[in-house]
Amino acid sequence: MSRTRRFFSPEDKVAILRKHFLEGVPVSEICKQLDLNPAQFYNWQR
């Protein structure tokens, strides 16, 4: 099974991080919705 690489713009990344920090949505839920690895989320956070 090959996966295509997805590109998130800086604006997309900020919107995703804001969802967690301002709206209080759990990281696990965000990652599940976007099929995103939690490690990637935390890398963006840094």
Secondary structure as GFF3:
##gff-version 3
##sequence-region A 1 46
A	DSSP	alpha_helix	10	21	.	.	.	ID=ss1
A	DSSP	alpha_helix	27	34	.	.	.	ID=ss2
A	DSSP	alpha_helix	38	45	.	.	.	ID=ss3
###
